[in-house]
């Protein structure tokens, strides 16, 4: 059954006649759009004209966005409602062709998410004070759906239509806000107060509830600070140390407000933490992808603990997503592993565990908090099932537990003095020790690496992890040059691999000059030194040029994740990213296979003397277990 609403055509716009009190939805049934081009909609869409009038107040009027197709005179579908306060009559932008198909949409730019809805435009522009003022004047706009254009992806030039409520759009834009997060949070609170039912409604693009979008946007770190950390951090949690006290306190305040906001949204719609969006993503998965603050994770896990074991359609656990996108705090993976310890061994559709995913994406120190993340997820599930693992409350507590364990182990198996001095970075004492006990330069023992993995290192390997002054590296290498060609167990690292990850360019250059064949040696994950250099935040175009000049074909070498050096540096943020990418592109464009005479690996016949030396040293009981 259809109803006819009379109106006047002005260009492509229908201005509907004023609605008379007492009009009902079943008056004047129309079978088709006649020559006067009067609008036809289904009664299932608007139950009564009186209901439409109640939404059409003296302050606002409804703008309908319809896609109407007349297939046998039956199918007319309402897509969304927006609002336009310019007049008190309903205004519809319409395009009517010669067939019986009618498409009505709000006018929106093909190159932006701009719409006719002033509220959406203010949210899009991050004018939160104006948004609050408008909601005070026109509270009904909080219930108005809007159809807007958005990019298919951040790198795409094509646009698609999506339908959102203001609360969806505000939650998304919260992620972009840097300076006025508290004001943005206030806006979302206001939208929830005006229209609580919006917490149960999905936007049309990915089927996300407001809680999904809020979880994704609940990051406290500022963009400028993040870039600073990525360029200067060596993988430790340096957030508090780099933040001025006032800004750190402000971030804590923002986190508390975000936590209250998430709790409020869950209180309104208690089932929201259990509802997945497109791809099987729960709000917890969205929080992992958006690097949400630890407090938000605690709330989501408290509301639905089983979310920690829920997989997406790509078989990603939440822990996989933290490994892929990084973390705002090392407390996050601890919470996830305490909720589901076996997540440490879970594999996604690519057959990778969270540890493998993290290393393939960012190496050991490729982004902020990366080293802390690796130290946590390296722990076996039995650790998190133990009483001490269950009682851990923070990353600092975790470090204390590990330190106590290492000290107890050290009492049974004392670590040689040279390794202790290297770890404490007492370089003058290191040199004094080598002067008195030069044979210690030939040791090869198992010791915890900076990323928390027990690896057999020589002192030269271990020193490369702590970026010592160049003269220290020169002194150790002079006492035991064979170490330059010796691989760690496990890991398969040569000193050049470790220097490329942790050390300054002058150290990398020295080790390379002493043993240039190492530039073509792969570790157990298929990484050449050039790959690890691209993971490092300290990489420069000068040292990249030096390594590639010796072996240009390394520019096309892939590791076991399928990444070439350009892939790695493109997805991370080293200090000299632009210059490094330019250098890599230069080698790609000028590469000539006939110019490259170096081998892909260290040939055994070329290193026969080196290997013989290693074997002879092992027989002299210089290998500590």
C-alpha positions, -999 to +999 in steps of 0.1 A: +000+000+000+013+035-009+005+070+002+007+102-017+023+133-001+015+164-021+043+189-028+057+215-052+086+208-076+113+235-076+141+223-100+152+189-086+137+196-052+103+186-038+089+210-012+062+191+006+029+207+015+024+215+052+009+186+071-026+190+084-035+178+119-053+145+118-040+134+085-034+096+084-011+074+064-038+057+044-053+087+027-053+089-011-036+057-022-014+063-053-003+036-077+024+055-095+042+088-097+019+108-119+027+138-142+029+162-112+059+142-099+044+139-064+066+119-040+055+083-032+069+064-001+058+033+017+037+033+049+062+008+064+088+037+063+066+064+079+037+049+099+017+081+101+020+116+088+014+128+123+046+110+133+065+128+105+050+161+118+063+154+153+098+152+139+092+183+118+093+209+146+094+247+142+132+245+147+141+216+125+129+199+094+137+165+081+158+158+050+151+124+037+177+103+018+159+077-003+167+052-029+134+044-045+130+017-071+096+009-086+097-028-094+061-037-102+050-008-081+061-023-047+097-015-036+104+020-021+131+020+006+140+046+031+178+048+037+183+076+062+171+109+077+192+140+080+182+175+090+181+210+076+171+239+097+166+263+068+129+259+065+100+242+083+090+220+054+105+187+043+131+192+016+142+164-006+170+164-033+156+142-061+167+128-094+138+113-114+145+096-147+122+084-175+120+049-160+101+043-128+134+044-107+137+073-083+169+080-063+168+106-035+200+114-015+213+142+006+237+162-015+273+153-005+306+162-021+323+135-041+356+145-027+349+148+011+325+136+038+307+170+037+269+169+039+239+191+042+237+184+079+253+213+098+259+191+128+279+166+108+299+194+092+309+207+126+319+173+138+339+167+106+358+200+113+364+191+149+346+222+161+334+206+193+322+238+210+299+245+180+286+210+181+276+214+217+259+247+210+240+232+181+229+202+201+215+226+227+195+244+200+185+214+180+186+183+202+166+162+177+196+163+153+212+137+175+187+112+161+192+121+124+210+096+101+232+111+074+245+096+042+280+109+035+309+101+012+341+085+026+372+071+010+373+034+005+407+034+023+433+059+033+453+052+001+423+050-022+411+078-045+376+064-048+347+072-026+317+053-012+285+062+006+280+054+042+252+061+067+259+072+103+244+088+132+262+118+148+275+096+176+292+073+150+309+102+133+319+118+166+335+086+179+355+082+147+367+119+148+377+115+184+407+095+171+418+125+150+415+150+179+449+160+194+443+191+215+407+189+227+400+153+235+381+162+266+357+184+247+352+156+221+344+132+249+319+157+263+302+158+229+299+120+228+285+121+263+259+146+252+249+126+222+244+095+244+222+115+268+201+129+240+196+096+222+206+065+244+192+041+218+220+052+194+244+029+214+225-001+199+226+011+163+252+001+136+267+024+110+263+010+074+299+007+062+314-019+086+284-026+108+301-010+138+283+000+170+294+033+186+313+011+211+335-004+183+343+031+171+350+045+205+373+016+214+392+022+182+396+059+190+405+055+227+442+063+223+457+089+247+491+095+229+495+126+208+506+124+172+536+147+176+548+128+206+544+095+189+566+106+160+592+118+185+592+085+203+594+065+171+624+085+159+643+085+193+631+054+211+653+023+212+623+001+220+619+008+258+588+023+273+598+059+273+564+076+273+566+090+308+602+101+306+596+121+274+564+137+285+564+170+304+546+165+338+517+186+328+510+168+296+514+134+313+489+144+339+465+156+311+468+122+294+460+104+326+429+126+329+419+119+293+423+081+300+400+084+330+374+102+310+376+076+282+372+048+307+341+065+322+327+070+287+332+033+277+316+022+310+286+044+303+282+031+268+284-005+281+258+003+308+234+015+282+239-015+259+254-043+280+256-067+251+278-044+230+312-060+241+299-093+227+287-081+193+311-083+164+312-060+133+324-068+098+352-094+098+342-108+132+358-079+151+346-073+187+352-039+204+383-055+220+397-062+186+390-026+176+408-014+207+438-035+198+439-021+162+436+015+176+463+011+203+437+021+230+449+031+265+452+003+291+421+014+311+398+008+281+412-027+278+405-034+314+369-023+310+363-043+279+379-075+293+360-071+325+327-068+306+335-098+284+366-118+294+361-144+266+368-117+240+405-124+245+400-158+228+377-146+201+391-148+166+383-126+136+376-141+102+414-139+095+418-160+126+435-131+145+432-131+182+433-097+200+470-104+208+477-108+171+463-073+165+484-058+193+515-074+176+505-060+142+496-024+152+517-019+184+507-010+219+503+022+239+515+004+271+531-030+279+503-035+304+480-043+274+495-077+263+498-087+300+460-082+305+453-102+273+477-131+282+463-133+318+428-136+302+439-162+277+475-176+282+474-198+251+471-167+229+509-166+229+510-198+208+479-191+186+483-189+149+464-167+124+455-175+088+491-169+078+504-195+103+521-168+125+520-165+162+517-130+179+555-131+185+563-138+149+538-112+137+554-085+159+589-093+148+580-094+111+561-061+113+586-040+134+617-061+143+631-056+178+629-018+182+610-005+151+583+013+171+576+026+206+572-001+233+582-028+208+609-043+230+585-044+260+559-061+238+584-088+228+595-094+263+559-101+274+547-122+245+579-144+246+567-159+279+552-194+276+516-198+286+526-218+316+541-186+331+508-168+329+490-199+344+514-199+374+505-181+406+532-154+401+520-148+365+484-144+376+493-119+403+512-095+379+495-062+379+517-041+356+547-042+333+569-028+361+557-057+383+565-081+355+601-068+352+605-072+390+594-109+387+617-116+358+646-098+376+641-119+407+640-151+386+672-141+367+690-133+400+681-167+414+694-184+382+725-163+383+733-176+418+734-211+403+752-202+371+772-170+376+775-148+346+811-139+336+822-104+347+826-091+312+789-096+303+778-079+335+799-049+328+786-047+292+750-049+305+756-020+329+774-001+301+805+006+322+827+009+292+859+020+309+856-010+332+850-033+302+883-022+286+901-027+319+886-061+322+898-070+287+933-058+294+935-081+324+915-111+311+918-109+273+906-145+269+871-134+280+866-119+246+863-154+232+835-165+255+803-178+239+776-182+266+738-181+268+725-148+282+692-130+281+691-105+252+675-071+254+643-085+239+641-111+266+653-141+246+681-164+259+708-164+232+744-176+231+765-145+224+802-136+223+810-103+241+811-086+207+776-097+199+764-086+233+781-053+232+764-045+198+730-046+216+740-017+239+755+007+213+789+012+229+815+038+218+833+027+187+867+022+205+851-005+227+839-024+196+874-020+181+891-034+212+868-065+215+871-072+177+909-069+179+911-095+206+888-119+189+883-111+151+867-145+146+836-133+164+827-111+133+818-143+114+803-162+143+765-166+145+745-165+176+725-196+188+696-193+183+688-165+159+717-169+135+729-133+142+763-120+131+776-089+149+766-069+118+730-080+122+729-068+158+748-036+151+723-028+123+695-031+148+709-013+178+741+006+170+750+039+155+761+042+118+798+045+126+798+012+145+779-005+116+804+009+091+834-004+111+820-039+115+810-040+078+845-030+067+860-057+089+838-084+075+820-072+043+806-107+034+782-104+063+761-079+043+747-109+023+741-132+053+706-139+065+695-146+101+670-173+109+640-151+099+656-144+065+667-108+074+698-094+059+716-066+077+698-041+053+664-054+065+674-049+102+688-015+094+654-005+079+637-017+111+660+005+132+649+041+141+686+052+138+690+042+102+705+068+078+707+070+040+745+071+043+749+037+059+722+022+037+741+035+007+773+019+020+758-016+025+739-016-008+769-003-028+787-036-018+757-058-027+730-039-047+708-070-053+700-070-015+675-043-024+652-070-038+659-096-011+628-107+009+627-120+045+605-149+056+576-124+059+580-115+022+592-080+030+619-062+010+638-033+027+615-007+011+584-024+026+598-022+061+609+014+062+576+025+045+554+011+073+576+024+101+587+059+111+625+061+115+640+095+121+654+098+085+625+080+067+623+103+037+661+102+030+662+064+035+633+058+011+649+081-015+682+061-012+664+028-016+644+040-046+676+052-062+692+017-060+660+001-073+659+024-104+696+020-111+700-017-103+719-037-130+722-074-123+756-076-141+771-052-117+765-073-087+793-099-082+787-107-046+771-139-033+738-141-014+754-160+015+787-165+031+804-193+012+819-220+034+850-223+012+857-186+015+855-188+053+873-221+059+899-206+080+873-187+101+853-218+107+884-238+117+892-211+143+857-213+157+860-251+161+894-248+177+881-223+202+851-244+211+875-273+220+893-251+245+863-250+269+856-213+263+820-220+257+800-215+289+767-233+293 
